[in-house]
Amino acid sequence: MCQHQPPCPPAESADRESARLVAHHPEQGWSLLCNGVLLFEDTGELLPDGRIIGPHRPPGADQVMTAA
């Protein structure tokens, strides 16, 4: 899928999220990467072979800290 140099990491690699953006739709909550991975704003992923990677935000990322 990748036509540039250096090529993007494949969808199977641990650093797949570092691939170039092909399409970005923040209003819909997803982006398509050059390696065919659909990346969702909740940090979930859909790989080209249909496998699903669940959201993987760091613990506590959904909590907002406020000053007392």
C-alpha positions in Angstrom: 0.0 0.0 0.0 2.8 2.4 0.9 4.4 4.1 -2.2 6.9 6.4 -0.5 10.4 6.0 1.0 11.1 5.1 3.6 8.0 2.8 3.7 5.6 3.0 6.6 5.7 0.2 9.2 3.3 -2.6 8.3 0.0 -3.1 10.0 1.4 -6.1 11.9 4.2 -4.2 13.5 4.1 -2.7 17.0 4.8 0.8 15.6 1.9 0.7 13.0 0.5 3.9 14.4 3.5 5.9 13.1 2.4 5.4 9.5 1.5 8.4 7.4 -2.1 9.7 7.4 -4.0 9.0 4.1 -7.4 10.3 5.3 -8.4 12.2 8.5 -12.0 12.6 9.6 -12.0 14.0 13.1 -15.7 14.9 12.8 -16.3 11.1 12.4 -13.6 10.1 14.9 -11.3 8.1 12.6 -8.2 8.3 10.4 -6.8 5.9 7.7 -3.1 5.3 7.8 -0.9 4.5 4.8 -0.5 0.9 6.0 -4.3 0.3 5.8 -5.0 0.7 9.6 -8.1 2.5 10.6 -7.3 4.5 13.8 -10.2 5.6 15.9 -10.1 8.6 18.3 -10.7 6.3 21.3 -7.3 4.7 20.4 -8.9 1.6 19.0 -7.8 0.2 15.7 -9.1 -1.9 12.8 -6.4 -3.8 11.0 -6.6 -4.5 7.2 -7.1 -8.2 7.9 -10.2 -7.4 10.0 -8.6 -7.9 13.5 -9.7 -5.4 16.1 -7.3 -3.7 18.5 -9.3 -2.4 21.5 -8.7 1.1 22.9 -5.5 1.4 24.7 -5.5 4.8 26.5 -3.2 5.0 29.5 -5.0 4.4 32.8 -6.7 7.5 34.1 -6.7 9.2 30.7 -10.4 9.7 30.8 -10.3 11.6 34.1 -9.9 15.3 34.3 -7.7 16.8 37.0 -9.0 20.1 38.5 -7.3 22.4 41.0 -9.0 22.6 44.4 
